[in-house]
C-alpha cells in the first residue's frame, strides 16, 4: 500500500484534520466523468494547501427538507455549470442545472413518473454541458436520457432492456463527442453494458463469462471503464476499447468474496482510471490505474478500517488529480483531493452532520480544480456545494 501525506485544507468547522499519518480506508460515494487541462488543474489543486478555498452551498428550489430528501450535485462542466438531482417533499426526483451565477433551473425527463422515488435522476455532464441520466416512469421502469445544452431532452432504451419493476436503461458516462455508456437490466434482472453513439445507435456488450456487466465512464477515444460480476458475485474491473476488445483487471488486494472486488468509477481523456476496491474484510480503498496498467492504491489518513469504511476515488481529470472521499471510524463522510504526486487534502463542508452516514460527499472536479458535490446534515437532508480553489 502506497503511503501519502495528508494536508488539511482550511477547516470550516474549526476542527483541523491531523497530518502525516499513513493511509488506510474509504467509502463508496459517487462517480463522475472528468476532463481538464493539466496546468490549470495541477496549479489549482496544489495551490489549495496555502489558500482558503471558497465553498458555496445551495439548494434547488422545491427541494424537500425531510430525511432522504434535498439536493445532490453530481456533474460539473468545463465552465463550471453544475448538474444534479433533488428530491422534493414527496420524495419525487427532478433534475437541475446551476449556472455559474448561481441560478438554478429544474427539469424533468419526458415520461418521468410522479410518485415517490420516481422522476428524473442525473448522473454526469460532459465538458460542453450535455447532461445524461435516467428517469423512472409511473410503472417504475427505467429509461436513459440525454439533455442538450438548449434544454432538449431525448429518452432512450437499450435493445433488450426489460420493462418490469425497476428494469430498464441507466446512463452513467458521456464523453466530449456525446457518446454515452451505461447498463441495462433485462427481463431476468441480468445487467448488461451498452454504448450509445451521438447519432443514437446503441451497441450492447457483456464481458465474457460475466453474470453482470456495468459500464460507468467513457473517455475521448471511446474507451469504456466499468466492472463485471463473476459467478462468485465478486466484481472486477474492465476496459472496453472502441473496437469492442475487452481487457479485465483487479486492484492488488481486492477481495474475491461476495460483494468484494474492484469498482472503476471514472476515467480521464488520458486513459487513467480511478475507483475503489473492497478487500477481503470489506474495507474500502481508493485506486488509480495508469495507462500502462500500473495500479496504485491509496487511503486517506483517518479513514476507518471497518466494514464499508475507507477511501474512494470518484473522479479524475487529465492532470491525474482525483476527487473523492472517505468515511472515518464513525462512518462520517469527508471529502478529499489527491494530487497526481499522491498528496491528499481532506475537507469538510460546514453544515455537514457528524454522525454515521452524514457529512461531505464530493462528486466531480473540472479543469480548474472546482469540485461539486453534496453534504448531508444532522437531519439527513442533502444539500449541494461547490468548492473553488
C-alpha positions as CSV (number, residue, x, y, z in Angstrom):
1,X,0.0,0.0,0.0
2,X,1.4,3.4,-1.0
3,X,1.8,5.9,1.8
4,X,0.9,9.5,1.4
5,X,0.9,12.7,3.3
6,X,-2.4,14.3,4.4
7,X,-2.5,18.0,4.3
8,X,-5.5,19.8,5.8
9,X,-7.4,22.3,3.8
10,X,-8.5,25.3,5.9
11,X,-11.2,23.7,8.0
12,X,-14.6,25.4,8.0
13,X,-15.7,23.6,11.1
14,X,-12.8,24.7,13.2
15,X,-11.5,21.2,13.6
16,X,-8.1,20.8,11.9
17,X,-7.5,17.4,10.4
18,X,-4.4,15.5,11.6
19,X,-1.4,15.4,9.3
20,X,1.4,13.0,8.5
21,X,-0.4,9.7,9.2
22,X,-0.2,6.8,6.7
23,X,-3.2,5.9,4.6
24,X,-5.8,3.2,5.1
25,X,-9.5,3.0,4.1
26,X,-12.7,4.6,2.4
27,X,-16.4,4.6,1.4
28,X,-18.2,4.2,-1.9
29,X,-19.6,7.6,-2.9
30,X,-20.3,8.7,-6.5
31,X,-18.9,8.7,-9.9
32,X,-18.1,11.3,-12.5
33,X,-16.5,11.6,-15.9
34,X,-13.8,14.3,-15.8
35,X,-11.9,16.4,-18.3
36,X,-9.4,19.2,-18.0
37,X,-6.1,21.0,-18.8
38,X,-3.1,19.7,-16.9
39,X,-1.6,23.1,-16.0
40,X,-4.8,24.7,-14.7
41,X,-5.9,21.7,-12.7
42,X,-2.5,21.0,-11.2
43,X,-1.9,24.6,-10.1
44,X,-5.4,24.9,-8.7
45,X,-5.3,21.8,-6.6
46,X,-1.7,22.1,-5.4
47,X,-2.3,25.7,-4.5
48,X,-5.2,25.0,-2.1
49,X,-2.7,23.9,0.7
50,X,-1.7,27.6,1.1
51,X,-5.0,29.3,0.4
52,X,-8.6,29.1,1.7
53,X,-10.9,27.6,-0.9
54,X,-14.3,29.1,-1.2
55,X,-17.2,26.8,-0.5
56,X,-20.7,27.8,-1.6
57,X,-23.7,25.7,-0.6
58,X,-27.0,25.7,-2.4
59,X,-30.5,24.1,-2.6
60,X,-32.7,23.6,-5.6
61,X,-36.0,25.5,-5.4
62,X,-38.6,23.0,-4.3
63,X,-36.1,20.6,-2.7
64,X,-37.6,18.7,0.3
65,X,-36.4,19.1,3.8
66,X,-37.2,15.6,5.2
67,X,-34.7,12.8,5.8
68,X,-33.5,11.4,2.5
69,X,-34.7,14.4,0.5
70,X,-32.8,17.5,-0.7
71,X,-30.3,18.5,-3.3
72,X,-27.3,16.5,-4.7
73,X,-24.8,17.9,-7.2
74,X,-23.3,15.2,-9.5
75,X,-21.7,16.7,-12.5
76,X,-19.8,19.8,-13.5
77,X,-18.8,21.2,-16.9
78,X,-15.6,22.8,-18.0
79,X,-17.2,26.2,-17.5
80,X,-18.5,25.4,-14.0
81,X,-22.1,24.6,-14.8
82,X,-23.3,22.1,-12.2
83,X,-25.9,19.4,-12.7
84,X,-27.6,17.1,-10.3
85,X,-30.9,16.0,-8.8
86,X,-33.2,16.9,-6.0
87,X,-36.0,15.1,-4.1
88,X,-39.0,17.2,-3.3
89,X,-41.2,16.9,-0.2
90,X,-43.0,13.9,-1.8
91,X,-39.7,12.2,-2.5
92,X,-40.2,12.8,-6.2
93,X,-36.9,13.4,-8.1
94,X,-36.1,16.2,-10.5
95,X,-33.0,17.2,-12.4
96,X,-31.4,20.6,-12.2
97,X,-28.5,22.6,-13.6
98,X,-26.9,25.5,-11.7
99,X,-25.3,28.3,-13.8
100,X,-22.0,29.9,-12.7
101,X,-24.0,32.9,-11.4
102,X,-25.9,30.6,-9.1
103,X,-29.2,30.5,-11.0
104,X,-30.8,27.0,-10.7
105,X,-33.1,25.6,-13.4
106,X,-35.0,22.5,-12.7
107,X,-36.1,20.0,-15.4
108,X,-37.9,16.6,-15.8
109,X,-37.4,14.0,-18.5
110,X,-40.5,13.4,-20.7
111,X,-42.4,10.4,-19.3
112,X,-40.9,10.5,-15.8
113,X,-43.2,9.3,-13.1
114,X,-44.7,11.5,-10.4
115,X,-44.7,9.1,-7.5
116,X,-42.3,8.7,-4.6
117,X,-38.9,7.5,-5.7
118,X,-39.8,8.1,-9.3
119,X,-38.8,11.0,-11.5
120,X,-35.6,12.3,-13.1
121,X,-32.1,11.3,-11.9
122,X,-29.0,12.9,-13.4
123,X,-25.6,11.2,-13.5
124,X,-22.9,13.4,-15.1
125,X,-22.3,16.0,-17.7
126,X,-19.6,16.3,-20.3
127,X,-17.3,19.4,-20.7
128,X,-19.7,21.1,-23.1
129,X,-22.6,20.8,-20.6
130,X,-24.6,18.0,-22.1
131,X,-26.3,16.1,-19.2
132,X,-27.2,12.4,-19.0
133,X,-29.1,10.3,-16.6
134,X,-32.3,8.2,-16.3
135,X,-35.9,8.6,-15.4
136,X,-38.2,6.2,-13.5
137,X,-41.7,6.2,-15.1
138,X,-45.1,5.7,-13.5
139,X,-44.6,1.9,-13.8
140,X,-41.2,2.1,-12.1
141,X,-39.5,1.3,-15.4
142,X,-36.1,3.0,-16.0
143,X,-35.2,4.9,-19.2
144,X,-32.0,6.7,-20.2
145,X,-32.0,10.3,-21.2
146,X,-29.6,12.9,-22.7
147,X,-30.3,16.7,-22.2
148,X,-28.7,19.0,-24.8
149,X,-27.4,22.5,-23.8
150,X,-30.5,24.0,-25.4
151,X,-32.7,22.1,-22.9
152,X,-34.0,19.4,-25.4
153,X,-34.3,16.0,-23.7
154,X,-34.2,12.7,-25.6
155,X,-35.0,9.5,-23.8
156,X,-33.8,6.1,-25.0
157,X,-33.8,2.4,-24.2
158,X,-31.2,-0.2,-24.9
159,X,-32.2,-3.1,-27.0
160,X,-33.2,-6.0,-24.7
161,X,-33.9,-3.8,-21.7
162,X,-36.7,-5.1,-19.5
163,X,-40.0,-3.4,-18.8
164,X,-40.7,-4.8,-15.4
165,X,-40.4,-3.1,-12.0
166,X,-37.0,-1.2,-11.9
167,X,-35.8,-2.9,-15.0
168,X,-34.6,-0.8,-18.0
169,X,-31.7,1.5,-19.1
170,X,-29.4,3.6,-16.9
171,X,-26.9,6.2,-18.5
172,X,-23.7,6.8,-16.5
173,X,-20.9,8.2,-18.6
174,X,-20.6,10.6,-21.6
175,X,-17.6,11.9,-23.4
176,X,-17.0,15.1,-25.4
177,X,-18.3,13.6,-28.6
178,X,-21.6,12.8,-26.9
179,X,-21.0,9.0,-26.8
180,X,-22.8,7.5,-23.8
181,X,-22.2,4.4,-21.8
182,X,-24.2,2.7,-19.0
183,X,-26.0,-0.5,-18.4
184,X,-29.5,-2.1,-18.6
185,X,-31.4,-4.7,-16.7
186,X,-33.2,-7.3,-18.9
187,X,-36.4,-9.2,-18.1
188,X,-34.4,-11.6,-15.8
189,X,-32.7,-8.7,-14.0
190,X,-29.4,-9.5,-15.5
191,X,-27.2,-6.5,-16.1
192,X,-25.5,-5.7,-19.5
193,X,-23.4,-2.8,-20.7
194,X,-24.1,-0.6,-23.7
195,X,-22.6,2.2,-25.7
196,X,-24.8,4.8,-27.4
197,X,-23.3,6.8,-30.3
198,X,-24.1,10.5,-30.7
199,X,-26.5,9.6,-33.6
200,X,-28.5,7.4,-31.2
201,X,-27.2,3.9,-32.4
202,X,-26.9,1.6,-29.4
203,X,-24.5,-1.4,-29.1
204,X,-24.8,-3.8,-26.2
205,X,-22.0,-5.8,-24.7
206,X,-21.0,-8.2,-22.0
207,X,-17.7,-9.3,-20.5
208,X,-17.2,-12.9,-21.5
209,X,-18.2,-15.3,-18.7
210,X,-19.7,-12.5,-16.6
211,X,-23.1,-12.7,-14.9
212,X,-23.4,-8.9,-15.0
213,X,-21.6,-6.1,-16.8
214,X,-21.8,-2.4,-15.9
215,X,-20.3,0.5,-18.0
216,X,-19.5,3.6,-15.9
217,X,-17.4,6.0,-17.8
218,X,-16.0,6.7,-21.3
219,X,-13.1,8.7,-22.5
220,X,-12.5,10.8,-25.6
221,X,-11.2,7.8,-27.5
222,X,-14.4,5.9,-26.8
223,X,-12.7,3.6,-24.2
224,X,-15.2,2.5,-21.5
225,X,-14.3,1.6,-17.9
226,X,-16.6,-0.4,-15.7
227,X,-16.9,-3.6,-13.7
228,X,-18.4,-7.0,-14.1
229,X,-19.7,-9.6,-11.7
230,X,-18.3,-13.1,-11.7
231,X,-20.0,-16.4,-10.8
232,X,-18.9,-15.9,-7.1
233,X,-20.6,-12.5,-7.1
234,X,-17.3,-10.7,-6.8
235,X,-16.6,-7.6,-9.0
236,X,-13.7,-7.0,-11.4
237,X,-12.7,-4.0,-13.5
238,X,-12.7,-4.0,-17.3
239,X,-11.7,-1.7,-20.1
240,X,-13.6,-1.9,-23.4
241,X,-11.8,-0.4,-26.4
242,X,-13.7,1.4,-29.2
243,X,-13.4,-1.7,-31.4
244,X,-15.1,-3.8,-28.7
245,X,-11.9,-5.5,-27.3
246,X,-12.2,-6.0,-23.5
247,X,-9.3,-6.1,-21.0
248,X,-10.1,-7.1,-17.4
249,X,-8.1,-6.1,-14.3
250,X,-8.1,-6.3,-10.5
251,X,-6.7,-3.9,-7.9
252,X,-4.0,-5.6,-5.8
253,X,-5.5,-6.6,-2.5
254,X,-9.1,-6.7,-3.8
255,X,-11.2,-9.4,-2.2
256,X,-12.8,-12.3,-4.2
257,X,-15.9,-12.9,-2.0
258,X,-19.5,-11.8,-2.4
259,X,-19.7,-8.0,-2.8
260,X,-15.9,-7.6,-2.8
261,X,-13.6,-6.7,-5.7
262,X,-12.7,-3.8,-8.0
263,X,-15.0,-0.9,-9.0
264,X,-13.7,1.6,-11.6
265,X,-15.7,4.8,-11.4
266,X,-14.2,7.4,-13.7
267,X,-11.6,7.8,-16.5
268,X,-9.9,10.8,-17.9
269,X,-9.0,11.7,-21.5
270,X,-5.5,10.3,-21.0
271,X,-7.0,6.9,-20.1
272,X,-6.2,7.0,-16.4
273,X,-8.9,5.4,-14.2
274,X,-9.9,5.9,-10.6
275,X,-12.3,4.0,-8.4
276,X,-12.4,1.8,-5.3
277,X,-11.9,-1.8,-4.2
278,X,-13.2,-3.8,-1.3
279,X,-10.7,-6.1,0.4
280,X,-11.3,-9.5,2.0
281,X,-12.5,-7.7,5.2
282,X,-14.9,-5.4,3.2
283,X,-12.7,-2.4,3.9
284,X,-12.7,0.0,1.0
285,X,-9.6,1.6,-0.6
286,X,-9.1,4.0,-3.5
287,X,-7.0,3.3,-6.5
288,X,-5.7,4.9,-9.7
289,X,-4.8,2.9,-12.8
290,X,-2.2,4.4,-15.1
291,X,-2.4,4.0,-18.9
292,X,0.3,1.3,-18.8
293,X,-1.9,-0.8,-16.4
294,X,0.0,0.0,-13.2
295,X,-2.4,0.3,-10.3
296,X,-1.6,2.4,-7.2
297,X,-3.8,2.1,-4.1
298,X,-4.4,4.9,-1.7
299,X,-6.1,5.6,1.6
300,X,-6.9,8.9,3.4
301,X,-5.3,9.2,6.8
302,X,-8.1,9.0,9.3
303,X,-10.2,6.7,7.1
304,X,-11.9,3.9,9.0
305,X,-11.0,0.3,8.7
306,X,-14.3,-1.3,9.5
307,X,-16.8,-2.9,7.1
308,X,-17.8,-0.4,4.3
309,X,-15.4,2.2,5.7
310,X,-12.5,3.6,3.9
311,X,-11.5,5.7,0.8
312,X,-12.8,6.1,-2.7
313,X,-11.8,7.9,-5.8
314,X,-14.8,9.2,-7.6
315,X,-13.3,11.4,-10.4
316,X,-10.1,12.1,-12.2
317,X,-9.1,14.8,-14.7
318,X,-6.4,15.0,-17.4
319,X,-3.8,16.1,-14.8
320,X,-4.4,13.0,-12.8
321,X,-6.0,15.0,-9.9
322,X,-8.6,12.9,-8.1
323,X,-11.7,14.0,-6.3
324,X,-13.1,11.6,-3.8
325,X,-13.9,11.0,-0.2
326,X,-13.6,8.7,2.8
327,X,-15.5,7.6,5.9
328,X,-13.9,7.7,9.3
329,X,-14.2,5.2,12.1
330,X,-17.6,6.6,13.0
331,X,-18.7,6.3,9.3
332,X,-18.8,10.1,8.9
333,X,-18.2,11.3,5.3
334,X,-15.3,13.6,4.4
335,X,-14.1,15.0,1.1
336,X,-10.6,14.5,-0.3
337,X,-8.5,15.7,-3.2
338,X,-5.5,13.6,-4.3
339,X,-2.8,15.3,-6.5
340,X,-1.0,13.3,-9.2
341,X,2.0,13.2,-6.9
342,X,0.0,11.4,-4.2
343,X,-0.6,14.2,-1.7
344,X,-4.1,14.1,-0.1
345,X,-6.1,17.1,1.1
346,X,-9.1,16.5,3.3
347,X,-12.0,18.8,3.9
348,X,-15.5,19.0,5.4
349,X,-18.3,21.4,4.4
350,X,-19.7,23.5,7.2
351,X,-23.2,22.2,8.0
352,X,-22.4,18.6,7.3
353,X,-23.5,16.3,10.1
354,X,-21.1,14.4,12.3
355,X,-22.9,11.2,12.8
356,X,-22.8,8.0,10.7
357,X,-23.8,8.5,7.1
358,X,-23.6,12.3,7.4
359,X,-21.0,14.7,6.2
360,X,-19.4,15.7,2.9
361,X,-19.8,13.7,-0.4
362,X,-17.9,15.1,-3.4
363,X,-18.8,14.1,-6.9
364,X,-16.8,15.8,-9.7
365,X,-13.9,18.1,-10.4
366,X,-13.3,20.1,-13.5
367,X,-10.3,21.5,-15.3
368,X,-9.9,24.4,-12.9
369,X,-10.0,22.1,-9.9
370,X,-13.6,23.2,-9.0
371,X,-15.4,20.4,-7.1
372,X,-19.1,19.8,-6.9
373,X,-20.9,17.5,-4.6
374,X,-23.3,17.3,-1.7
375,X,-23.4,17.1,2.0
376,X,-25.8,15.5,4.5
377,X,-26.8,17.5,7.5
378,X,-27.8,16.3,11.0
379,X,-31.4,15.8,9.9
380,X,-30.4,13.5,7.0
381,X,-31.2,16.2,4.4
382,X,-28.8,16.6,1.4
383,X,-27.6,20.0,0.1
384,X,-25.4,20.9,-2.8
385,X,-21.9,22.5,-2.6
386,X,-19.3,23.8,-4.9
387,X,-15.6,24.2,-3.8
388,X,-13.5,26.7,-5.7
389,X,-9.7,26.7,-5.0
